[in-house]
Amino acid sequence: MTVWDRPEPSTQPVPLDREGIVAAAIALADEGGLEAVSLRKVAARLDAGPMRLYRYISTKEELFDLMVDEVHAEILPAAQPGDWREALRTLAHRTRQAALRHEWMADLLGGRPTLGPNGLAVTEAWLAALDGLDIDTVMRAVETVSSYVTGAIRREIANLRAERATGLSKRDWQRASGPHVTRMLATGRFPALAKAVYDGTDVDAETSFATGLDWVLDAVAAKLTRPPA
């Protein structure tokens, strides 16, 4: 039985419900990451005894499931665009925006699908964008796009965390590591990397995400329009 199938206990003298528990857990995670979340800390934030929370949530993993599902409500667009590319692009960008608001989401993206009502609604939106095609084609296309989205988000948030951990912005880090990189490239052992460093155009994270997403959508479109072998 999942946490969504299990009914909440009856009202207690001090108001407490899963919605409030999840909101408190999300606030803790937004402030300090998933490591800042425990049933004890959530209970303290709600001024409740830890054992009371176990009547609503059995494990920390269940709590994470509920937190992820709550954030999925931010991903679901108000209306589904009619064009499949725009529908997938909208979902991809909304997923990135939600993850940037809640960086801990990057640690929970991917893997088994979330089974909460909001998570299922988001999955439905991804699949419905390509409604009318062979279902196996739809699933492979959605897997391809969502894999790119997950990887790009994790890389971006890893960079943000590195900036905070080191106190160095991207530019600061490049300047600090510049002498070493220059010496290594001067050996001539890394010609492709040297071309990227000296001739490549540096773009911000949003532009990089959008460009990569368009390339992935182009590849999906080419596959969809290619006649069967």
N, C-alpha and C positions, 0 to 999 in steps of 0.2 A: 504494500500500500504506500503510495507516494504521499508527500506532505500535503499535496492539494486534495487528495482523496480523504484524508483524515480530518474529521471536523474539529473545530476549535472547542475548548472547554467552555462551560457556561461563564457568564460574567462574574468577576471577582469583586470584592469590596473596593479594591484599588483598580481603576480601569487599566486593562492590559489586553492587547490583541496582537495578532501577527502583523498587521499593518504597521503598528507602532514599533514593534520589535524590529521589523525589517528597515524601517526608516532610521532608527537609531543605529543599526548595524551599518547601513550605507553611509551615514554621517561619519562614523568611526573610520570606515575604510577610505572615504574621501580624504580624511585628515592624515591617516597614517598607513594606508595600504591594508591588505588582507591580514597581515601579521598583527594589526591593531584590533582585530575582531576576535572576540571570544564571547561565549554566553555570559561569563562573569562580567566582562566589561560592558556588554550591552545592558545587563541587568543593572549595573551601577549607574549607567547613563539614564535609565528609566526609574531609578530610585526604587528598585524592586529586588526581592531576593532571587538569587540565581536559580534555585530549585523551581521557582514558579515558571521560569521560561521553559523548563523541560516539559511542562504540560502542553506547550504550544509547538515546540520544536525539539526533536529528539537528539539531533547531532549538529555539529558545526557545518557539516556538509549540506544538511538540509537548509540551514540558514543561508549558505552561499547560493544554493539553488533558488531560494526565494529572492535574494538580492539581485541575482542575474535576471530573473524574470521581471522584477520591478523595473530594471533599467531597460529591458526590451520594450516596455511601454513607451519609452522615449524614442525608440527606433522606428516604430510603426508609423508610416505617414498617414495623414488624415484621409487622403484619397489615393487610390492606385492609378498612376499614370497609364494611359492607354498604350503607349509605345513600350515595348519590352526593354529596349536599351535604357530609356529614361527611368523605367521602373526599377531596374537593377542598379542603375547609377544612383538613384535617390536612396535606395536602401543601403548601398555601400557608403555613401557620404554620411547618412544619418547614423550608421554604425560607428564610423570614425568619430563623429562629433560626440556621440554618447560616451565612447571610450576615453576621449580627451577630457570629458567632464568627470569621469569615474575611471581613473587610470588603472585601478585594480582589475577592471574588466579584461584587460589585455592578458591577465594570467588565467582567465577562465574561458576565453574564447576558443572555439574549436572543440574537437573531441565529440563526445556524445551530445546529441541535441538536447536543449532544455525542453522540459515537458510541461512547464507552466502555461497558463492561458495566453500570456503575452508572447512568450517564446514560440508557442505553436502558431500564433497569429502572424508573427514575423516570418516563420518558415513557410506558412501558407502564402504570404505575399511574394516571397522569393519564387516559389513554384508557380503561382498563378500568373506571374509576369510572362511566362512562356506557355501559357495554357493553349492547348490545341495541337501541340507537337507530341511526338512519341514520348512517353513518360521517361524512358531510359535516357533519351536525349536531353530532356529537361533536367533530370537529376545530374547528369554529367556536366551540363552547362552551369548549373547553380553551384555545384561543388567546385568547379574551376574558378568562378568569380569569387566565391566566398573564401576559397583558399588564398587567393591574392589579397583580399581585404584583411583577413586575419594576419597574414604575414607582414603586410605593410604597416598595420596598426601596431603590432608588437615591436617592429623595428623602430617606429617613430617614438613610442613610449619608452623603449629602452634607451634611446638617445636623450630623451627628456630626463630620465632618471640619472643617467650618467652626468648630465650637466649639473644636477642638484648635488650629486654625490661628490663631484670633484670641485664644484664651484667655478668650472670653466665653461663658457659658452662654446658653441661650435667653432666660432672664429678664434677664441682664445686657445682652444685645444689645437686647432690647426697651426697657429703661430708657435705654440709650445713644442709641438712634434715636428715642425717644419725642418729644422736642421737634420734630424735623424732621417726623415723621409728623403730629403735632398741627397744625403750621402748614399742612401740605399739605391735611389734611382740612378745616381751617377755611375754605379757599377755596370750599368747596361744590361742587367739581368732581368729587368722588368719593363720592357718596352711598351707593352700595352697599358700597364699601370701608369707609366710616365706620360703617355698620351692623354690618359684620363685626367691626371693631375694638372698638367700644364695647358691642355687644350679644351677640356670639358667645361660645360656651363654649369655652374652651381645654382640650384634652384631651391626654393623653400619646400617644406614638407608637404604643404597642401598642393602645390603645383606638381610635385613628384607623385603624390598619390593620385591626383586626377589624371595625369598623363599615363601612368601605368595602368590605371583602370580602363581608360579608353583603348589602350593597346589590347588588353585582355578582352574587352567587349568586341573589338574588331576581329580578334581571332575566333571568338564564339560565333559572330555573324558569318564569317567566312565558312565555318564548319556547317552552320545551319543552311546556307545557300548552296553548298557543294552537292552535286548530284550523287546519289549512292553509287558505290563501286559495283 
